[in-house]
Amino acid sequence: MYHDTDVHIGRRMRERRVALGLSQTALSEKLGISFQQVQKYENGANRLSGSRIWDVCRALNVRPDFFFEGLGDMPTSTPEEEETTRLVLETVKDLRSLEPTQLQPIRQIIKAVREANDTAKAMPAAE
């Protein structure tokens, strides 16, 4: 059974890695470990020691407290929330490869979809 803290730290590690556009292999090379070990850390299957957290902080350019943010109020996520998180992280990775001029129209589309969704939620249900 995985410990909630290890799962949280692994999730934060994955989020930061993907946000930076790094593959598990690229991170593993920076850390001098196998990509399978990175997978185990990200899944919470293996715990990160203090010295390993320090190495990961340097590789991902974050402070150690980054991995513990939100830990006290960590809710259990549903499969739907996990899928949403996965899709968001993949989208961020894809967006990072675009030029700034390409991002503006995409941002406008996302904003329009969000506003339409907000409007639909605010409408009273038909009886």
N, C-alpha and C positions, 0 to 999 in steps of 0.2 A: 504494500500500500504506500502510495506516494504521500509525502508530507505537504500540507497546503503551502507552507512557506517555500519549499523547494519548487513547487509548481508555479507559484507566483514569480519567484526570481527567474525561473526559466522562461516564463511568458514574457516578462519584461526584457530579458536578453533577446528573445526572438523578435519582439517588436522593434527594438533598437537596431538589431542587425538588418532587418528588412527595410526599415526606414533609411538606413544608410546605403541600401542597395547591395549588401554583401550576401554572398551565398554561404551556406554552412561550411563549404570547403575553404572559401577565402578566409573566414573567421578562424577555422581550425589551423590554417597555415600561419596566421598571425600569432596564434596561441601555442603553436608547436604540438598540437594534439590531433587525433583523428577526427574526421567529420562525424563519425559515429558517436564520439564522446560529446561533441557539440549537440547532437540530437538528444542524447541522454540528459544533458544539462537542461536543454530547452523543454523537454517533456517532464522534467522533475524527477526522472528515474534515478539520477545521480545528483548528489549534493555538491555544491561548489564550496571549497574551503575558502578561508579568508584570503589566502595568497592567490587563489585562482580568481576570486571575485576581483581582486586588485588587477590582475592581468587582463581580465575581461573589460574592466573599466578603462584601462589604457587602450585596448584594442578598439573599443566602441566609443571612446572619447566622452565618457560620462563619469559622474561622481558616484561613489559607492551607494549613497542614499537613493540614487535613481532606482535601484533594484527593490527597494523596500517601500517606495511610495505607493500608497493605497493598500498596503498589506493589512492594516487593522480593519478595514472595511471591505475586505475581499469577499464579494458574494459568490455563491456557486453559480457558474454560468451554465446555460442550457445549450444543447447542441445547436440551436438556431443562432444563439449569440456567438458561439465559437465559429460557426460558418461565416457570420457577418464580420467578425474580427479577421478571419482569414482573407475574405474578399477585400476588406479595407486595406490590409497590409499588402496584398498583391497589387491593388490599384495604386497605392503610394509608390511601390517599387516601379511600376510602369510609368507613372507620372514623372518620376525623377529622371527618366531618360529623355524627356522632351525638353525642347527649347522654351524659354519663357513666353515667346510669342505664340507658341502652340498651346500653352496652358490657359490663356485667357478665355478662348471660346469654350473650352471644356469646363472651366469654372463657371461660366455663365449658364451652361446647360445644367450643371449640378445645382446651381442656385435656383433656377427656374423649376426644376423637379422638386426640390425641397419646399419652395414656396407653394407649389400646387398641392403637395402633400399636406402642408400645414393648413392650407385653406380647406381641403377636404376633411381634415380632422375637426376643424372648427365648425363645420356645418352640422346642424341638428339632423339626427337620424329621421328618415321618412317613416311615417307610421302606416 
